[in-house]
Amino acid sequence: MTAPPFYFVPLTHFTWEEARACARNLPPEALPELRLDLFPGEDPEELIRSLGRNCLVTCRRRKDGGAWAGDEASRLAHLVAAARCRPTWLDLDWELPVPAELQELQGQVRLLRSLHAAPGHCDLEDRLEALPPGDAYLWVGHATRLAENARLKGPLGWARDHKVFLSAFLQGPKGMAGRCLQGAWGGAFTYAAPDDGRPAAPGEVPLGLMRSWRCHRLHQGFALCGVLGHPVLHSLGPSYHNPRFQGAFKDLLYLPLDCGSAEEAAEALEALGILGASLTSPLKTTLPPLLGLEGPLNTLYRRDTAAPWGCANTDAGALDAALAELPAGPVLLLGDGGVATTSARVLAARGMPVLTLSRRSPVDADAVRRFAPVGVVQATSLGMVQEAPLPFPDCLEAARDTVKWAVEWIYKEETAFSDWAMGAGCQLVGGAELFAGQAALQSASFIRECGG
C-alpha cells in the first residue's frame, strides 16, 4: 500500500491562479489539497487536470468546517464526478459507504476517510476498531486544554504498529502540538497551511514553518520542548531554539504551547512528556510553586520524564549582562510581575537603588523627579498588543531630565515605551537583545540537560 505524502496543503487562495502557482512550488513531501467547496464555480475536471491529477480532492461540509452550500446528494455527486478525473487521492467522509462509482476506481484513486468529531467528543479508539474501506484515515477533534493532545498518542502508536496510515489531531491553537508531532507519535501525515494563503482550519501551521521544524523527519525518539504561556503564538522561541537543536543533533522539537493557567501548564508538562520549557507570562511566578520550585523562573529542564526538574532564570543573566554596560545609579522599575521581580533582584545585586511603580503600587511624578533615576526598566506587559499605550506617561516625563538609559522587556520591534526612550535620548536595551541573551542561556541548558 502506498503511503500518503507527509503534508497535505489546502489550496485556500482567493484565486485559482494563486492556488495553482502554490501547488507547482510544493516540495516532494507535500501534496496540494483541492477543496472543491472553496472553488464552487470552477469545473472540477479542469482544476484536477491543471494540477496534473497529483492532488487530494475534498469537498468539505459546513458542519466539518467547509464551505459547501448545496445539499448532501449534490456534494457526493460532485465528488464522484471529480473522482472520474482520477486524482491521486479523494477524501470521503468516514461514515459514508463507498459509492459504486468509486469502488470501480479502486487502485486508481486512493481513498482518504475523514471524520471531524464534535467538540468535547473523542471516539478515535472506538473508530479504529472498525475501519471503513480506505487507504488512509483522518480524525480531527477540538482542543480546549493543551494536555488533550496526549490522548492521541496511544491511537497513533497503534496505527503505526498495525501499518495503518492515520493522522489524528485537534483543531485550535492548543492543538498545534499534535499537528506538529504526528511523525513522533506514529501519524502518517498531517495538514499544513500554504505559505502564501490563509489556514484552512484553526491551529493550522504554515508549511514553511513545519518543514523548518523538521516535522516530516520526526521519529519515536523525539521529545518536546516549548514556550508555555499566553499569548505565545508570536514567540521567537521556535525560530531560535530549533536550529540550535538541529545543529547539536538533539532529538528535540520546540513549539509554542498555549496555556494561560499554571494548572493547565502543569498538567501538560506531564501529559505531553515535555522535557524543556520556557515560561512566559503569566506562568513565571504561578507555575514554579506547583512543581515545588521557587520563582520567578523562566526555564525548566529534565533528562527524562522520571527525572526531577532543573530550573533557571535566564532573564536574570541577560539583564545582568546588559546592565554591566550601563551607568550605575537609581532605577525606576515599571511593573510588579514576574519579570519585574527578576529585574528588582538583579538591580539590587548590583547595588542600584530601585523605585517600583505599578498599578498596585502607584507613585506620583514628584516622587519620581526627586528620585532622579538614571535608568528605567519597562517590565509591564504593555506593548504585547498592537498600539498599547505608554505606561505611566506622567512619571516617565518626570524622569526625562535625569534618565540616561532604558530597558524594554517586550521584544517587539517597536513599542510606545521604546519610542519614548529614543525620543528622550536614552541608550536603549531592547527586548530583542534581552531575548537573544536569555534564549542563548536557555538553549545551552536544553541541549545539555534534556534527553540523551
VOGU-3710 file (C-alpha; in Angstrom, 3 decimals, decimal comma):
1> mtappfyfvp> 0,000/0,000/0,000  1,336/3,419/-0,979  1,781/5,862/1,881  0,298/9,348/1,619  2,625/12,356/1,437  3,516/13,733/4,843  1,906/17,139/4,243  -1,438/17,867/2,654  -1,621/21,587/1,856  -5,140/23,014/1,365
11> lthftweear> -5,315/25,491/-1,504  -7,162/28,274/0,298  -6,197/31,072/-2,083  -8,705/33,631/-3,324  -7,990/32,908/-6,991  -7,237/29,678/-8,813  -4,157/31,220/-10,426  -2,659/31,789/-6,946  -3,643/28,285/-5,854  -2,108/26,620/-8,903
21> acarnlppea> 1,126/28,596/-8,507  1,360/27,416/-4,887  0,767/23,784/-5,906  3,521/23,909/-8,505  6,067/25,038/-5,908  5,340/22,448/-3,224  8,240/20,205/-2,134  8,156/16,433/-2,837  6,840/15,582/0,639  3,746/17,797/0,187
31> lpelrldlfp> 0,617/17,371/-1,928  -1,993/20,058/-2,625  -5,498/19,573/-1,277  -8,040/20,794/-3,816  -11,010/21,969/-1,775  -13,884/21,913/-4,253  -16,077/23,695/-1,705  -13,698/26,691/-1,899  -13,954/26,892/-5,708  -17,657/26,188/-6,285
41> gedpeelirs> -17,854/27,954/-9,638  -14,972/26,062/-11,223  -15,103/22,852/-13,268  -13,576/20,080/-11,101  -12,176/18,281/-14,137  -10,301/21,381/-15,277  -8,946/22,037/-11,777  -7,704/18,466/-11,362  -6,101/18,387/-14,796  -4,345/21,692/-14,159
51> lgrnclvtcr> -2,726/20,049/-11,119  -1,591/17,079/-13,197  -4,050/14,940/-11,171  -1,468/14,998/-8,388  -3,706/16,203/-5,551  -6,126/15,288/-2,784  -9,684/16,249/-3,740  -12,008/17,252/-0,913  -15,469/18,793/-0,746  -15,967/19,732/2,887
61> rrkdggawag> -19,384/20,132/4,515  -20,161/23,233/6,554  -20,523/21,174/9,738  -16,954/19,978/9,187  -15,569/23,477/8,698  -16,126/23,557/4,938  -17,982/25,925/2,642  -20,213/23,598/0,582  -23,550/25,361/0,220  -25,514/22,645/-1,601
71> deasrlahlv> -27,259/19,560/-0,296  -25,559/16,278/0,529  -26,625/14,485/-2,649  -25,126/17,178/-4,870  -21,927/17,199/-2,806  -21,425/13,468/-3,245  -22,213/13,748/-6,948  -19,595/16,482/-7,194  -17,026/14,203/-5,519  -17,842/11,260/-7,755
81> aaarcrptwl> -17,527/13,442/-10,846  -14,151/14,621/-9,597  -13,051/11,016/-8,957  -13,629/10,156/-12,629  -10,716/12,517/-13,398  -8,524/10,145/-11,365  -6,849/12,434/-8,821  -4,197/10,734/-6,692  -6,336/10,950/-3,523  -10,006/11,554/-2,778
91> dldwelpvpa> -11,430/12,482/0,646  -14,612/10,598/1,538  -16,349/11,036/4,898  -15,608/8,229/7,350  -19,212/7,200/7,945  -20,336/7,038/4,309  -20,448/3,840/2,253  -18,178/3,874/-0,763  -20,322/4,675/-3,834  -20,263/2,081/-6,585
101> elqelqgqvr> -18,606/4,555/-8,951  -15,692/4,913/-6,531  -15,442/1,156/-5,995  -14,850/0,793/-9,720  -11,866/3,153/-9,422  -10,202/1,143/-6,667  -6,462/1,053/-7,290  -6,611/4,171/-9,436  -7,842/6,672/-6,835  -6,769/6,276/-3,212
111> llrslhaapg> -9,399/6,960/-0,573  -8,740/9,111/2,487  -11,551/8,540/5,014  -12,038/11,629/7,203  -14,027/12,388/10,335  -14,494/15,673/12,212  -15,646/14,907/15,740  -17,997/17,194/17,636  -16,405/19,461/20,272  -15,790/17,584/23,508
121> hcdledrlea> -16,124/14,208/21,798  -13,195/11,788/21,381  -14,155/8,447/19,841  -10,926/7,712/17,981  -10,129/4,437/19,737  -13,632/3,116/19,034  -13,375/4,201/15,406  -10,128/2,308/14,941  -11,836/-0,936/15,960  -13,961/-0,895/12,805
131> lppgdaylwv> -12,204/0,944/10,000  -14,193/1,576/6,816  -12,650/0,669/3,458  -9,912/3,134/2,617  -6,206/3,737/2,096  -5,644/6,346/4,837  -7,619/7,847/7,709  -8,034/11,311/9,218  -9,618/12,036/12,611  -9,966/15,648/13,753
141> ghatrlaena> -11,160/16,836/17,177  -11,114/20,102/19,131  -8,604/21,188/21,794  -9,722/23,101/24,885  -6,694/22,225/27,034  -3,119/21,614/25,982  -2,896/18,195/27,643  -5,745/16,860/25,492  -3,247/16,324/22,671  -1,788/13,435/24,657
151> rlkgplgwar> -4,979/11,396/24,187  -3,956/10,882/20,555  -0,551/9,320/21,262  -1,883/5,836/22,003  -4,124/5,535/18,908  -1,419/6,947/16,651  1,113/4,476/18,040  -1,357/1,634/17,462  -1,843/2,762/13,863  1,904/2,850/13,259
161> dhkvflsafl> 2,358/-0,636/14,710  -0,517/-2,006/12,610  0,630/-0,234/9,439  -2,499/1,903/9,250  -1,956/5,323/7,651  -3,606/7,580/10,211  -3,471/11,253/11,096  -5,227/12,420/14,261  -5,002/15,918/15,716  -7,044/18,630/17,419
171> qgpkgmagrc> -8,100/21,966/15,976  -7,410/25,307/17,625  -4,255/26,971/18,968  -3,951/24,379/21,731  -3,939/21,604/19,122  -0,850/22,865/17,304  1,465/20,498/19,183  -0,396/17,417/17,993  -0,351/18,602/14,381  3,414/19,039/14,503
181> lqgawggaft> 4,206/15,852/16,452  2,390/13,416/14,147  5,638/11,826/12,987  6,940/11,341/16,527  3,666/9,846/17,753  3,059/7,481/14,836  0,952/9,598/12,498  1,499/9,056/8,781  0,680/12,582/7,620  -0,583/15,980/8,698
191> yaapddgrpa> -2,003/19,178/7,237  -0,101/22,436/6,716  -1,306/25,860/5,643  0,093/27,282/2,395  2,848/29,795/2,994  1,076/32,305/0,760  -2,500/31,583/1,830  -4,755/31,506/4,858  -5,100/28,475/7,161  -7,971/26,152/6,302
201> apgevplglm> -8,681/25,453/9,972  -7,807/26,933/13,394  -4,330/25,934/14,535  -3,025/25,001/11,086  0,690/25,835/10,789  2,333/27,193/7,605  4,190/24,579/5,585  7,472/26,503/5,646  7,485/26,548/9,448  6,671/22,858/9,769
211> rswrchrlhq> 9,429/21,948/7,340  11,938/24,175/9,148  10,958/22,400/12,366  11,617/19,022/10,660  8,080/17,772/11,367  8,342/15,360/8,408  11,533/13,845/9,859  10,427/13,220/13,424  10,542/9,712/14,844  9,624/7,967/18,099
221> gfalcgvlgh> 12,778/9,178/19,823  11,873/12,864/19,570  10,821/14,736/22,707  9,044/18,036/23,157  10,263/21,390/24,415  8,402/24,660/24,130  7,360/28,031/25,391  4,455/27,871/27,846  2,174/30,831/28,482  -0,370/33,081/26,839
231> pvlhslgpsy> -0,054/34,547/24,302  2,823/32,556/22,788  1,973/32,002/19,119  4,034/35,091/18,272  7,085/33,743/20,129  10,539/33,863/18,545  11,485/30,783/20,586  10,858/28,128/17,889  12,909/30,003/15,280  15,714/30,412/17,829
241> hnprfqgafk> 15,876/27,017/19,536  15,005/24,549/16,752  18,020/25,407/14,543  20,277/25,041/17,586  18,753/21,662/18,450  19,314/20,563/14,863  22,911/21,805/14,882  23,556/19,875/18,112  21,886/16,708/16,713  19,353/16,705/19,535
251> dllylpldcg> 16,078/14,849/19,007  14,040/17,733/20,406  11,288/19,854/18,891  10,494/23,289/20,344  6,925/24,584/19,871  4,666/27,386/21,123  2,427/25,763/23,760  -0,545/27,973/24,522  -1,867/27,771/28,083  -2,990/30,552/30,361
261> saeeaaeale> -3,057/28,920/33,793  -0,438/27,233/35,937  -2,733/24,262/36,488  -3,118/23,695/32,755  0,631/24,061/32,244  1,497/21,557/34,991  -0,976/19,075/33,531  0,545/19,489/30,050  4,139/19,065/31,256  3,367/15,525/32,396
271> algilgaslt> 0,769/14,500/29,815  2,941/15,520/26,863  6,219/14,425/28,416  7,769/17,867/27,980  11,497/17,896/28,770  12,276/21,595/28,416  10,097/24,651/28,891  10,485/28,382/28,561  7,997/30,129/30,826  6,421/33,412/29,907
281> splkttlppl> 3,525/35,466/31,225  1,604/34,584/33,336  3,493/31,444/34,394  6,877/32,697/35,615  5,580/33,162/39,152  2,497/30,900/39,205  3,833/27,590/37,809  7,032/27,039/39,879  5,197/26,583/43,229  3,057/23,805/41,687
291> lglegplntl> 6,292/21,999/40,825  7,855/22,560/44,247  10,190/25,254/42,907  10,802/28,851/43,911  10,001/31,504/41,313  10,055/33,552/39,354  11,593/31,207/36,767  11,654/31,172/33,005  13,442/27,884/32,297  12,655/24,267/33,210
301> yrrdtaapwg> 14,549/21,186/32,041  14,904/17,494/32,871  16,734/14,483/31,467  13,570/12,382/31,103  10,013/12,335/32,399  11,016/10,467/35,566  13,743/12,962/36,484  13,234/15,959/38,786  13,013/19,414/37,260  16,092/21,566/36,957
311> cantdagald> 15,421/25,268/36,700  16,951/28,647/35,946  16,030/32,257/35,414  17,945/33,221/32,296  16,113/36,561/32,240  18,335/37,494/35,180  21,512/36,561/33,348  20,510/38,522/30,238  19,612/41,652/32,230  22,757/41,472/34,348
321> aalaelpagp> 24,917/41,303/31,226  23,119/44,339/29,764  23,435/46,357/33,000  27,182/45,778/33,050  27,446/48,126/30,051  25,217/50,884/31,505  25,870/53,700/34,015  25,064/52,798/37,615  22,576/54,758/39,678  18,921/54,875/40,764
331> vlllgdggva> 16,483/52,954/38,552  12,756/53,425/38,000  11,170/49,988/37,629  7,784/49,758/35,893  5,673/46,743/36,861  5,439/44,222/39,678  5,011/40,861/37,908  7,498/38,051/37,359  9,842/39,972/35,061  9,739/42,994/37,380
341> ttsarvlaar> 10,592/40,804/40,374  13,564/39,340/38,477  14,661/42,822/37,429  14,466/44,115/41,010  16,673/41,269/42,273  19,305/41,864/39,585  19,321/45,618/40,236  19,598/45,069/43,979  22,516/42,671/43,494  24,287/45,424/41,557
351> gmpvltlsrr> 23,630/47,916/44,350  21,316/50,083/42,278  18,503/51,818/44,258  15,073/50,928/42,844  11,765/52,783/42,839  8,974/50,429/41,767  5,914/51,850/40,031  2,857/49,749/39,189  -0,903/49,930/39,223  -0,893/48,231/42,618
361> spvdadavrr> 1,917/50,457/43,916  1,360/53,906/42,399  3,963/56,672/42,685  3,381/60,304/41,777  5,505/62,299/39,342  7,065/64,436/42,083  8,426/61,337/43,833  9,977/60,179/40,547  11,544/63,609/39,997  13,075/63,581/43,492
371> fapvgvvqat> 14,358/60,032/42,958  16,222/61,248/39,828  16,541/57,867/38,082  19,462/57,290/35,762  17,670/54,332/34,160  14,162/52,984/33,548  13,250/49,293/33,248  9,926/48,637/31,492  8,708/45,296/32,881  4,938/45,591/32,395
381> slgmvqeapl> 3,004/43,696/29,702  2,134/46,930/27,906  3,431/46,616/24,370  2,383/42,996/23,842  -0,612/44,088/21,779  -0,761/46,484/18,876  -0,943/50,187/19,758  -0,658/49,584/23,505  -0,294/52,913/25,344  2,807/54,282/27,039
391> pfpdcleaar> 2,951/53,082/30,673  2,752/55,796/33,331  3,457/58,714/30,954  3,438/61,410/33,663  6,097/59,629/35,686  8,219/58,946/32,635  8,163/62,625/31,763  9,243/63,406/35,319  12,272/61,152/34,775  13,250/62,670/31,422
401> dtvkwavewi> 15,758/65,194/32,823  17,949/62,603/34,563  17,423/59,312/32,727  20,348/58,048/30,625  19,250/54,569/29,622  16,136/52,416/29,299  15,395/48,694/29,177  12,328/47,357/27,330  11,471/43,720/28,082  8,856/43,408/25,311
411> ykeetafsdw> 10,704/42,120/22,261  8,523/43,641/19,585  10,414/45,719/17,061  8,803/48,903/18,329  6,672/49,805/21,358  5,348/53,049/22,789  8,000/52,811/25,508  10,883/52,260/23,101  9,668/55,249/21,074  9,621/57,364/24,251
421> amgagcqlvg> 13,094/56,199/25,248  14,585/57,063/21,887  12,846/60,428/21,947  14,307/61,120/25,380  17,810/60,433/24,085  18,237/57,260/26,139  20,578/54,402/25,369  18,007/51,644/24,740  18,390/47,969/25,549  15,562/46,462/23,517
431> gaelfagqaa> 13,587/43,324/24,086  15,225/41,596/21,122  18,656/41,983/22,735  17,394/40,635/26,069  15,611/37,775/24,305  18,780/36,749/22,491  20,751/36,807/25,734  18,305/34,776/27,773  17,490/32,392/24,899  21,175/31,554/24,391
441> lqsasfirec> 21,391/30,519/28,037  18,168/28,519/27,720  19,271/26,693/24,578  22,526/25,689/26,241  20,554/24,240/29,175  18,106/22,358/26,938  20,872/20,877/24,786  22,941/19,894/27,800  20,181/18,618/30,083  17,186/17,403/28,011
451> gg> 17,148/13,867/26,638  20,061/11,595/25,882
//
